[in-house]
Amino acid sequence: MGNSPIYLKTDEEIELMRAANRLVGRTLAEVGKEIAPGVTTIRLDKIAEEFIRDNGAIPLFKGYDGFPASVCISVNENVVHGIPGNYQLRDGDIVSVDCGAKLKGYCGDSAYTFEVGEVAPEIKRLLKTTKESLYEGIAQAVEGKRIGDISHTIQAYCESRGYSVVRELVGHGIGREMHESPEVPNYGKRGYGALLKNGMCIAIEPMINMGTKNVKFEKDGWTVHTRDRKPSAHFEHTVAIRPGKADILSTFEFIENGLN
């Protein structure tokens, strides 16, 4: 991904990406409706895969470098890339669901961290801050700025509120492939990194920890958890760079309408 070229998308391509991303938003909403104590994470994965396929798309994650499932489901201290299994959700858990779909040759990618039952106030604050930092970062995703402007804004927003930013995992360019150039870290310096140009499409995805920023990769080769086992939150949008204001291609509206 590092030094490969950055592909600018045409307006037509961006509309195809919007359709894929809206399907991802609807899929996350379908999963969200089922999230409750006692539900297994593998059940959530099956719901997502069926919904994506029923809508004429392909789950992006299934088989990606051997990943065995259609969505990444990461509970509590798991940051990202959790493999769905027989774990039964419990009251007070948080569960990050990262979903990708390819529709008509273009990719959508978005993530949302859900609450299970009654979640502790300090964990609710972590989720609120992480989600707010995503939109703070998106506000910097405009033509003429640089990747570092997004990165620094997310880092400053979260660290000033006492949280830490994962370093090992980053956002990314997206288009015909799920992972394209450039990388989009959630930490960095203003004015550094790739220049943002009209038609660039990137996935911005803060991964924010309640405790240490340090993470550990599990033996399954996928799951990443916080080293101190404190909770981590993850929210992600795919956006197109435009003059003046980013165009958010993914959406949380279906999820949040379903949760209300």
N, C-alpha and C positions, 0 to 999 in steps of 0.2 A: 504493500500500500504506500510506503514511505515516499519514494521519489517518482512514482508513476505519474503520468500527466493528469491534470484536472480537466474533466470534461464539462463544458458549459452546455446546459440543456436549452432546447428551443421551447417556445411557449407551448407547442403541441406536446412535447415530451413532458413538460411540467404538468399539464392537465392529465396525462396518463399516470404520472406519479401521484397526483392528487387522488385519483380514483383508487389506486392501490392503497394509499394511506388512509383513505376514508373507510375502506374495507377493514383495514387493521383496527381502526377505532371502533367499528361495529363489532369486530371479533372480541376485542377487549371488553366491550360492554356485555356481550353474551357470557363471557367468562365471569365477569364481575357479578352478574345476577346469581351465579351459583356459589359464590364464595360465602361460606358459613362454617361454623364449627362442625367437625365430623366429616367434612368433604375431603377426599384424597386429592393430591395434586395431579395424579395421573388422570382422574376424572376431568379436571379442568383442561388438561391437554387434549383429551378426546373431543371435548366440546369445541375447542379452538380449531382443531384439524378438520372436523366435520363442517364447521361453518365456513372456513376458508375454501375448502374444496366444493361445497355446495354452491358457492358464489363464483365458481369458475377460475379460482386462483390456486396457486401452489404454496404450501407452507415453506417459507424461505429457509427456516432453520433445520428442517428435517433432513438429515444426511449431510449437513454442512460440516466438512472435516470429520464426519462420523457422528455428529450429534444425533442422539436417538429419538428426539421428540420434536414436536411442532412449535412449542413455546418454551422459553426458559422461565422456570418458576423458582424464585429465590425467597425463602422464608426467614424472617428475623435477621440473624447475623450473616446470612448468605447475601452477598453483594449482588452478584449476577451469575448467569449461566447455570443455575440450579436445574438438575435433571428431574422432571416429574416422576413421582413414584407412589409408594403406598402411605406416605406421611399423611396423617389426618390433621387438617387445620384445627387450631384450638382458639378459644376465646382469648383475645388480647394479642394474637399474632399480627404481624404485617406480612404481606405477600406481594413481592414485585413480580409482575407478569410482563415479559418482554416478548413482543410478537412481530413477526415479519411475514409479508406475503408478496408474491410476484403475480401480477395481473397484466396480461397483454404485453409481457416482456419487460415490465418496469416494477421496481421494488417499493414497498412501503415498510416502515420500521418505526415502532413506537413502544413505549413502556409506561406502566402506571403502577404505583404501589398502593395496594388496597388494605383497608383495615378489616380485621376479622372480629366481629362482636365489639366488646368494649375494650378500647386500646388506652393505655396509660397516657395522661396528658403530656408527659415529656416526649413520648414517642410521636404523638400527634404533632408536636412542635417540629420535630425532625422532618416529618413528611411535609408539613406546611412550608418550612424553609427550603427544602430541596425543590419542591414544585415552584416556589416563587423564584428561586435562583435560575431555573430553566427559562422562565419568561424574562428575567433580567438579562440573561445571556442572549436570548433571541432578539432583544431590543438592540443589541450591538451587531446583529447579523445583517448588515446593510452594505451596499456597494461602496467601496472606497476604504472601509475599515479593514482590519486584519484579524486572523484567527485568534491572535493573542488578546484582542479586545474582548472577545467572547469569553475566553479562558480566564482572564484576570477578573472579569466581572463576576463570574460564578464563584471563583475562589474567594474573592473579597467578601461577597455577600454571605457565604456560608461560614467562613472562618471568623468573621466579625460577630457571629452569633454563637460561637463556641463549638462549631462542628469541624470535621476534617474531610479533606478531599482525597479520594483514591487516586493514586498516580499511575498504577499499572494498566488501567483500562481507560479508553478514551472514546469519544464520538468519532464520526467518520463521514467522508463523502459517500454519496449514494446515488444510484441511477438504474442502469441496466443490471448492475451488480450491487449486492448488499453493501460491500465494503469497497469504496473507491478512495482515491486521494481527494482532499487532504485529511490527515488526522485532526481531530478536534478535542484537545485536552480540556479538562475542567480546572486547570491551574496554568498560570503563565504570566507573561508581561504584556502590558499594553503596547501596541505598535509593532509587535513582532509576529512572525508567522506569515502564512500565505495571504496575499491580497485577496479580498473578497470582491468577486466580479458578478455582474448581473448574469443570472442563469446557473450559477453554482448551486448545487443542492447538497445539503449536509444534514446529518443526524446529530443533534445536540443532546447529550444525555448525562446530566449530573448524577454521580454516584457518591453519596455523602454519608459519612459515618458519624455515629453519636460519640464514639470514643476515638481511638487511634486511627490514623490514616492507613496503618499497615494491614496488609491482607495476606492470606495464605491460600494457595491453590491445593485443592483436595486431590486424593489419589485417583479419583474417577477421571481426572484430566480436564474437568470442566468447571465444577463448582468452585467459586471463590468466596471465602468467608473472612470476616474481620478477625484479626489476630487476637483481639481481646474479647471476642464473642459478643460485643455490643451490637445493637441494631444498625442496619444500613438501609437507606432509601434510594430509589432510582426512578426517575421520570425522564421520558425521552419524546422529543418531537422531531419530525423531518421537516426542514424548511428550505425554501428557495430564496436565494439572495436577490434582492431587488433594490433599486434606488430608493432611499428614504425610509423604507420599512420592509422587514422580512415578510414573506408570504408563508404562513404556517400551513403545510400540506396535510399533516396529520391532525387529529382532533380528539379532545377529551369529552366533547359534548354528549356523545352517545353514552359514555360511561357515567357521567355525572347526572344525566337525566335519569338513568337507571338506578342510581344510588339514592336519589332524593325521594 
